[in-house]
Amino acid sequence: MFSTFTKIAIRAGVAMVLITVTIILVRAFDSRSLPDLMAWHTTVLESEFSSRSRTADFTFDDYLKTEERVFAELEEFVASDPHPGMPRRLNRYSKTSPLNPLNDKPNWNRSYEMRPDSPVAGIILLHGLTDSPYSMHALAQVYLEMGYHVVVPRMPGHGTVPTGILQATVDDWSAVVELSVIHLRNALGPDLPLHMGGYSNGAALAIRYTLVSIRHNELETPQRLLLVSPEIAVTAFAAFATWNRILSFLPYFRKFKWEAVLPEYDPYKYNSFPKAAGAQSYVLTKEIQKSLVDIARNGDAHRFPPILAFQSLVDSTVSTDAVVTDLFEKLENEENHLVLFDINRLNDLHPMLDSEHMDLVKRLRDTAAHHFRVTLVTNVDTGSREVMAVTRSGENISRQALDLIWPQHMYSLSHVALPFHPDDSLYGNSGVDSTYGISLGALIPRGEKHVLTVPKELLMRVRFNPFFSYMKLLIQSEFDN
């Protein structure tokens, strides 16, 4: 009997190995159909920061010196005119392109600070994966107007060439977060409040840092968190993202490292995406989920600071459900506030929208009581594009007219829209901008199918938040010191 069981187990194991190998081979050969890799998909900038080389006395100023060397390398790379046969106007790595961020003053791909004359508090704002510090500049301006000293560090691997995030790790990013906290505290002095905020992967890094600081007293815990499109969970397929290493070291399968290879026309965000970056997101979110369970079980959840979070109900990058179940419901803090941007409930759009996106709204509405506040920004009624904020705090429900409307033809927000003002010169809805010669947020491509070299979903995705002014009001209210 034991022999029979052993044989069955061996056969099952062999079958699983064969299935896994087959899947890897199929995916590897599929990757060869990706577009040709360009110099920015293969060039590695040697000066980039790594946590492995960080010494005990390494400071944020030292990081900025490292960043200076990285961008000097990047300037040499761009000056070499990589792939000179490519169109120049829509290529961020063309020296003469209006989309080349090296021509911008300042270059928003780099770390920056905003200092008021007499700060009342400080905040560190962390950008997302494939993004750059540019994605935080509208929120940074909000905090500057409130009298905050703002620090926006560039995460290693970002703002340069896509190969940067092929090499970068969670440890590298987390090390820069720690350096930023020490730097800001030294600038503020011992008494002023220190807060932290983040967008997407940056929000996850802010949560991770906070959880680590609760366990290790030598790290300062922020007094309040701002989270925008927070990355609490990603698709489980990201766990297999590193399997490409089995074959991708071979020149024949070198494209297997990449999930997407796309034209790089966006000056402040990579369009191409390496599998390794997805794997790092998976590692980060699994650590966060485990740590949140641990602090709840250990009775330390009360030590986690209050959260103000903004999340689109529909989000193809991160799980909105996980923001509720794995973050807010785990912490059970009455001061926590989750703001959800609903889909456009206009009658004219309703037949074309997936009805499943109502399930989370119904659950939040029908649950007897929450240990956090939740606000839904939604249509006043199904016959109007005007929106209101419906807030539930315990058993109390309030409604507030916002004097805001859904833009014509917009059916929802998106993961990438929330931190950007509608008047943003690159991602906003203002039309062609004289600085960049194009407004990526206002593009409305029309034509025949199978013609564009960029996925139409990428061009159609909303890039700005028409309700940014409401975000600003809530931030000013809840971060008022």
N, C-alpha and C positions, 0 to 999 in steps of 0.2 A: 504493500500500500504506500509506504514511504517512497519507494522507488518510482511508483506511478505518479505520485504528487510531484516529485522532483523533476521528472520528465516533462510534465505539464508546465511547471514553472519555468524550466529552461526554454521550452518552445515558445511560451508567452514572452519571455524576455528577448529571445532572438527575433520574434515577430515585431516587438516594439522597437528594437534597434533598427531593423530593416525599414520599418515605416518612417522612423526619424531620419535615417540616412536618405531615404527617397525624398522626403519633404525638403530636406536641406539641398539636395542636388537639384530638385525642380526649381526651388527658389533661386539657387545660384545661377542656373541657366537662364531663368527669367530676368535676372538682373542685367544680363548682357544686352537686353533690349533697351535699357535706359539710355538717355542721350550721352554723347561723349563727355568724358570728364575734362574740365578745363583746368588751367593752372591753379585757380583758387580752390579746386577740389583736391589738389595733390601737394601744394606747397605748404610746408610747416614753418611757422615763425618761431625760431629757436629761443627768442628772449622771453617768451610767455612765462608767467608766474606758475609755479607748481608748489603745492603745500609741502612736498618732499624736501624742497630746498629752503624752507622757512626756518630761520634760526630763532633762538629765544628772544633776541633783541630786535627782530625785524618789525618795522612799524608801517603804518599806512603811508607815510611819506616815502618809505623805501619801496612800497608797492607802486606808488606813482612814478618813481624813477624807473622801475621795471617796465611800467606801461609806456613810458617815454621811449624806451629802447624798442619795445614791440612796434610802436607806431612809426619809428624810424625805419624799421625793417619793412613795414607795410608800404611806406612811401617809396622805398627802393623797388619794391615789387611792382607797384603801379607805374613807376617811372620806366620800368623795363618794357612797358607796353605788352603785357601778356595777351596772347591770342589777338594779334593786330588785325586779323581778318574779320573780327566780330563787329557788329554795329556798335558805334561809340555812344550815341546819345542815351541809350537805355542800358548802359553797362556801368555799374558803380566802380568797376576797376579800370575804367578808361580815364586817363589823366584829364581829358578835355570835356568829359561828360558833366552836365549840370547835376547829375545824380552821384557824382563822386564826393563822398563826405569829407575827404581830405581838403577840399576847397572851401568848406564851411568854417566860419568863425563865429562861435566855437564849433568844433567837431563834436556833436552830441553822442558819438560812439564812445567817448572817453569819460572817465570819472569826473565828477564836478561837485562843487559845493555852492550853496547860496547862503549868504550870511547877512542878517539884518544888523542894524547898528546896536540894538540892545535886545538880544534874544530872550524870549520868555520860556523856551523849551527847545528841544532838538529832536530830529527824526532822521532815521536812515531808511531810504527807499530802495528796494531791490527789484531790478528788472527781471524779465522772464527768459526762458530758454529760446535761443536763436535771436533774441531781441538785443537791445542796447540801452544805455541810460536815457536815450531819447524818449523811450516809452514812459518815463517817469517825470518828464519835465513839466507837464500840465499840472500834475498833482504837487510837484515840488513848488510850483509857483503859488498854489493855494496855501501851502504851509508857510511859504515866505511871507505872504501877505498877512498871515496870522502872527508873525513875529518869530517863526521857528528858524533855527539854524538847520539847514538841510544838507545831508551828505548822500550822494547817489554814486555808489561805486560801480565800476564796470566789472562784471564777473569774468574771470579768466576764460579765454577762448572766444569771447564775443566782440563784435564791432570791428573785426578784422577780415579774416577769411573763414569760410565754413569748416575747413580742416581744424580750426581751433576747437570746436566742440566735438570733434572726433577724438581729441586728446584729453579734454578737460574732465574733471571728476567732481563729485559732490564734496569731497574733502578740499579740493582747491577753492571751490566757491565758499564753503563754510569758513575757511581760513580768512578769506577777505572780509566776510561778515564780521568775524571777531575783531579783526584789525580796525574795521570801521567803527565799531562800538567803542573801542579804547580811544580812538582818535577823537570821536565826537564828545565823549565824556571829558577828555582833557581840555577840549575847546570850551565846553559849557561850564566847567567848574563842578564842584561836588554837589550842588544843591538843585540845579534846574532839572525838570523832568526829561527823560530820554525815552522816546517812542521808536517803533519800528513798523515799516510797512513793506508790502511786496505785491507784485503782480505775477500770477501764474506760478512758474517755478520759483520766482523770487518770494512769493507768499509762502511756498513750502519751505524755503530756506529760512525765512523769518520764524516760522513755526518750529522748525528743527532747532534753530539756535535757542529759542525760548525754552523748549523742552530740555535741552542740554543744560541751560543755565539754572533750571530748577534743580537738577541733580548735582551740579557743580557750583558751589558758592563763589568760586573765584571769577565766574562770569556774571556780568550784570544782567538782570532780567528787565526787559523793557516794561514800562508802566502801562502801555496800551499798544494794541496792534491794529493796523489797517491792512485788510486783505482784499485784493481785487482779483476776481477769477481764480481763486486759490486752487492749487494743484494738491488735492488730498488723495485722489486715486486716478490712475491711468489704466488703459486697457491691459488685460493680463498678457496679451501677446508681447508686450514690451519685455517680459521676463525672458523671452527667447531671442532678444535682439543681439546678444553676444555670440550666438551660434554661428554667425557669418565668419567668425575668426577661423573656423575649421578650414575654410577654403579661400577667404578673401586675401590672404597673404600671397596667393598665386597671381601673377599678372593677368592671367586669363580671366580670373574672377574678381578683379579689383573693384568693380562696381558693386559687388555684393555687400560692401560696407555701407552702402547708401540706401536709404529708404526712398529718397526723392532727389533727383538731379534736375535743377531748373535754372533758367536764366536769373542772374543776380542784378535786378534792376532796382531793388529797394535799398536805399542808402543806409537804413538803420535796422534792417532785419534780414537774416538769411532766408532765402527761399528754399535752398537745398537743405536736406536733413539727413545726417548720418545715423545709422542704427544705434551706435554707441551712446548717442545723446538720449535716445529713448530708454536705453538700459539704465542710464544714470537717474532718469526721472522715476523709473520703477523702483530702484534701490532707495531713493529718497522717500517716496511715498510709503513704501512698506515699513521703513524705519519709523516714520511719523505715526502710522496707524498702530504699530506695536507700542510706541512710547505713550500714545494717548490712552491706550488700554491700561498700560502699567500705572500711569499717574492716577487714573480713576480707581484702580484696584488698591493702590497704596494710600489713597486718601489725600493725594497732593493736587487734585484737580483745582482746588480753590486757590492755589498759588499761581495758576495760569492767568495772565492779565486779561482785562476786558478786550473784546474783539468787536470791531466794526467791519463787516464784510459785504462786498458787492459781488453779485453773481448773476449771470444770465441764466434764465430757466433752461434755455437750450444752449448746449455747449458741446461741440464735437471734439474738444481737446481734453477736457477734464470731466469728471463725474459730478454733476450737480447734486445727485442723491448722496454722494459721499460727503459733500460739504455739510449736509444736514445730519446724516446718521453717524459719520465717523469723527466729526469735529464738534458741532454745536450740541448734539445730544449726548456726547461723551463728557463735555465740560460742565453742562448744567449751571451756567452762570446767568443770573437774572440781568446783568449788565450787558451781556453779549447781544449784538444786534445784527441780524442777517437781512440784507436787502436783496430781493429777487426781482429782476426785470422780466416781466411776463412776455409771452409772445403777443403780437398784435391781434386782439380778439375781434377785429372788425368783421362784420357779417360777410362782406365781399370776399375776404380772404379765407374764411373758415373752411369751405369745402376743399381747399388745397393744402390744409395743414394737418399734420399727424396728430390725432386726438390723444395719443399716449402722453403727450407733454402736459396734460391736465392732471395726471395721477398724483404727482408730488404736491401740486397746489391743493388738491382735495385732501390729501393726508395732513398737510399743515393746517388746513382749515378745520378739519373734523376731529383732530386729536384733542382730547379733553383739555390739556394744558401743556404749555411748553415752559421750560426753564430758561428761556431766552426770548427776546423780542424778534418778531419777523415782520417785515414789510414787503408787500407786493406792489410793484409799480405796474398798473394795468389800466385798460381802457375804462373810461367813465361808464360807458355802456357799449354794446356791440354795434351801435349805429354811429359811433363817434370815434375820431382819431385822438381826441383829448384824453389825457391820462390823469390818474389820481394815485395817491399812495394809501394803501389799506394796511394799517398796522395793528398787529395783535400782540398784546402784552398780557400774559396770563389769560383771564377770561374777558378782558376788555378789548374792544375793537374800535378803532377810530379811522376816519376817512379824511383825507386832505387833498383838495384840488391843487394841482401843481402849475397850472397855466403853461403846460407843455403839451405837444402833440407828436404823434408818430409821423415821421416824414412820409411823403407820398411814396407808395410802392415798397415800403420797408415792412417786412413781416416779423422780424425779430432782431434782437441784438446778436452778438457773437462773442466768442471767447476773446478775440483780439480787439474788440471795439471799446471796452469799458474805460480804459484810462485816457482816452483821447477826446479832446474838446472838438465840437463840430467845426470850429474855425481853424483847426490844425492845418498848417500850410501844406503838409504832405498827405495826411490821412483824412482830412476833413472833407466837407461837402461844399467847399467854396469854389470849385472849378480849377482851371489852370492857374498855377502859381508862378510868379515871375522868377522865384529862386530856383525851383526844381524843373520848371517847364512842364510839370505834370502833377495832377492831384490824384494819388492812388485811391483815395476814398471816394472820388467822384466819377470813377470810370464806369461807363455803362456800355460794355462791348456788345455789339449786335452783328450777326452775320451767319454764315453757314457753319455747320458742325464739322468737327475733325479738321479744323484749319489752324486753330491757336496752338502754339507750342507751350503755353501755360494753361493748366487746368482751369476751366471756366469757373469752377467753384471757388478758386483762389481769387479771381477777379471780382466775383459777385459778393464775396464775403464782406459784411459791413465792417468798416475800419474806424468808425467814430461813434461816440455815444451821444445821441440827441438829448439825453437826460443828464448830461454831465453837471449842469448847474444844480440839480437836486443833490447829486453826490457832494458837491462843494458845500451846500448848505448843511448837510448832515455832518460832514467832517468839521466844519466850523463850530457846529453845536456840540459835538461829542468830544472833540479834542481841545475845547476851550479851557485854557489853563488859568 
